[in-house]
Amino acid sequence: MKKRRIRPLAILDGALTIPGSKSYTARALVIGALASGETDLRNSLRSEDTDYMIQGLRGLGVTIEEDQETILISGTGGKLNPSRETLFLGGAGTAVRFLTTVAGLARKSLVIDGNARMRERPIQDLLDGLKPLGIRARSINGNGYPPVVIEDGQFEGGRTVLRGSKSSQFLSSILLCAPYAKREVVVEVTEDLASRSYVNLTMEIMGEFGARVTHRDYQIFRVTPAPYRGRKYFIEGDLSSAAYFFAAAAITGGRIRIKGVNPHTKQGDAGFLDALESMGCRVHRGDNHVEVVGALLQGIDVDMRAMPDTVQTLAVVAAFARGTTRIFRVEHLRYKETDRITALRRELEKMGIKTAHEKETLIVEGGEPRGAEVDTYGDHRMAMAFAVAGLRTAGMVIRDPDCVNKSFPTFWNLLEGIR
């Protein structure tokens, strides 16, 4: 297996521009595909997950043109004409969840499948939520996991009930397509909604393209039929990606300025900056940039349900802090690209850092991390989070470093660039 050794960094004092948001890009691609007219996306993230989403939409009959600057989508007005019977979407969980509902607009039987790990990630809650709305979809193997077959149904609309504890993407999937139902869609969410910040992001971008969506206490969501209108849309920088470099400043006591990010974003990972401030870092939020200056770090208690993609990064920062860090409400991380709770504990303990897991809480005891060869489990965020530790600790080696291509293909170049 390919490996990458990380060299410690003597001084960090730099600036860089981060790629566009993965979450905004995925939603904009779906909306642009359903909209009337053309949609011109600027600053889109280019990654494996983006490629799978584009391939899937093309398989549904959407014309998408790409160059270095833009992604140009010819909207279908919600009238899809699939050119394939099966869409293989690799490990792109967002694409699998979102396109399951999109395929319900195609009026044609279609199979959506993914890689081995994707076949272990639950999707039954979404399938159950679609049935009362007129979309007949089922797990082919009857186990609640992909592959999924979407039958020749119709998106009638109406009222449905959806469990929200495992993934917010199930709700976002329904909301994104709801403007094309025959009548109003009402979704009642039971259980505590995971990662509600991503649902805020979904509603924000839907509104910017002309949809009408409201909610009551994140329990009742309503979408009135009203088609999207194609437009030019600039995608802001990805704070999940920026978090690795903010963490680098935190653990090295250095300074980093990230340009092209929105300090007032609806991305839940903005909360990562608040966590770093609580740990002792200085954070400056400009008009179009954020700067972090590291300091002597102190363990904290933090609820990270709204920012799950930065849990691994904060856990690595916590390894260098004095005292104990308790990260609350992280149980749903077991259903990501890997079981992230187990993976985090195993790899931190290789570095001599004590960890524990109690109910929905991950506990990290700060100390003096030592170098280790880190297994990434095919998880891009494991690779990038632990690479940051190597900027402070000698002997860090990342196995399967190319897994970062899933969300951040330029990560290694940018990491070297800050030297």
Number of C-alpha atoms within 10 A of each C-alpha: 5 8 14 17 15 22 17 17 17 10 15 18 13 15 17 17 15 24 25 23 23 25 18 22 25 19 22 25 24 23 27 31 32 30 26 19 16 18 26 20 22 18 20 26 26 21 17 20 24 22 16 22 26 25 18 23 25 19 19 25 18 24 15 19 12 12 7 9 11 17 19 20 27 19 25 18 18 21 18 23 17 21 13 13 13 18 26 18 24 18 23 22 21 22 29 28 23 24 23 28 26 27 30 24 25 22 18 16 17 21 21 23 21 21 14 11 17 23 18 18 19 18 26 20 19 26 24 19 23 26 17 16 25 17 25 20 26 24 19 16 11 11 14 20 20 27 24 25 22 25 18 17 19 17 26 18 25 18 18 17 20 21 21 23 16 21 23 17 24 25 26 23 25 25 25 25 27 30 26 27 22 15 18 18 26 23 24 20 20 14 11 13 21 23 22 21 18 23 22 17 19 23 20 15 17 21 14 13 20 15 24 18 22 15 15 9 8 17 16 16 18 19 26 19 19 16 21 27 19 22 17 14 19 16 21 23 27 27 31 26 23 25 23 26 27 29 29 29 27 29 25 24 19 21 23 24 23 22 19 21 25 19 17 11 14 15 24 23 24 22 17 26 23 14 18 27 18 16 23 18 25 17 19 12 16 14 11 14 18 21 19 25 25 24 20 14 23 19 23 19 15 18 16 23 21 21 22 22 21 24 27 23 28 22 25 26 30 30 28 25 25 17 15 19 24 22 22 19 18 22 21 18 21 15 17 20 20 21 15 23 22 14 18 25 20 16 19 22 16 16 20 17 21 18 20 13 17 10 9 14 19 22 20 30 22 24 17 14 21 18 18 20 17 24 20 24 17 19 22 21 27 27 25 25 26 28 27 26 29 23 23 23 22 17 17 24 21 23 19 19 24 19 20 22 16 20 22 25 18 14 20 16 9 14 18 11 11 16 13
